[in-house]
């Protein structure tokens, strides 16, 4: 794998040693809950200010909850069709993300996925999620 350039969103993810991506969470200093992203205004559970917590870097693993294929190009950088899924991240955090699959039939609810870099035309990388067996 070619080493990607810089992350498009450095407050969300970072390149892991194995070539996949780690996600950057806010770990609450008051209740210990995880909030994503690390740049959040505060804890999603107790409302403590972000300054009371710290950034915690964890492997970008998640489970698919539900998915849909989008057939309209909503941004120039993302050609349709593409699959978006609701994912359950660490600590029960729910996020929507773009998946690195051809169609939603490649996924199933409960399937484990892993954050992987997708190289952009400018050489930077963004985050996509791929089925875990394909992620490494």
N, C-alpha and C positions, 0 to 999 in steps of 0.2 A: 504494500500500500504506500502510495506517495504521502509524504507528510503534508497535511493541509496547512494553510496559512493561519491567519488569525480568526478567532470566532466572530461571527456577525453580531452575536449578543453575549458578550463576555460576562454579564451579570447572571446569565441563565445556566451556562454549561461550560465545561473545560475538557480538553482532550485528556483521556486516561492513558496510562502506560500501555495498555493492550490495544490501543487504536480506536476504542469505542469512546463514548462520552460519559463523564460524570456530571450530575446535576448539582446545582448550588442552591441549597436551602437556607432559610433563616431558622436557626434553632433557638427557640424562646428561652430566655434566661429566667423567666418567671415560672412557666408551667412545663417547659421541656418539649412542647409540641413543635412539629416541623411545619413550616410554611414555604410555599414555592411561589415566586422565586425569592432568592436571598435579598433582593432589593425591595421587598414588600414594605409597606408603611408600618407594619406591626404584625403581631401574632394573630393568626386566623382563629385561634381557639379562645384565648383570654383577652386579646386586645392590647397586650403589653407593647410598648414602643419598640421599634426595631433596634434602637440603641441598647436595649436591655438584653439583646440576644447576640448571636454570632453566626457567621457563615459556616455551614457544614457541607462538605463535599461528599456525596454518596454516589455509588454506581448508579447509572441511569437505567435501572430496571423498573418495569411497570407491568401491569396486567390490563389487557383490553377489557373494557366493560361493554361498549357498543361502538359501532362504526358505520360510516356512510361514505359513498362515493360522490364526490363533487364533480359536476360536469361543466361548470362555468369557471373560466380563469378569473379569479378574484384579484390577483396581482400579476404583473408581468413576469415575476420571477418563478411563478408556480403554474406550469402548464396543466390544463385539464385534460383528461380526468385525473383525479388524485383521491386518495383515501384519507379521511380524517377520523380519528377515534377518540372517544373519551377513555382516558387511561387513569388507573389508580396507581399513584406513585407511592413512595415511602411515606409512612405515617398517615396513610389514608387520604392524602392530597389527591384531588381530582383535577385533571387538566385535559384540555383538548390538544391534540398534536397531529401532525402529518405523518403518515406511515410510509415506509419504503417498501411498498408492495404494489403489484399491478392492479389488483381489484380486491374488493372486500371479501370475496370468496376465499382468499388466502388466509383469512383470519377467523377466529372464533372467540366468543366471550370467554374470559378467563385465561386466554393464551398469554404466556409471558413474552414480553418484548424488551428490547435493549436500545438505548439511545446510541445512534451512530452518526458520524459526520457525513454531510453531503456537501461536496465541493461546489461552490458558486462560480459563475463565470469570471469574477474578479480574483479568484484564488482563495478567498476566505471560505470558511465553512459554517454551515448552519446545522441544526439538529433535526434528525428524522428518527423514527423508531422502526426497527426491523424485528421480525420474529426471532426469538432468542437463539434458535439453532442456526440462524443465518447471520447473527450479529458479530461473531468473532472472526 
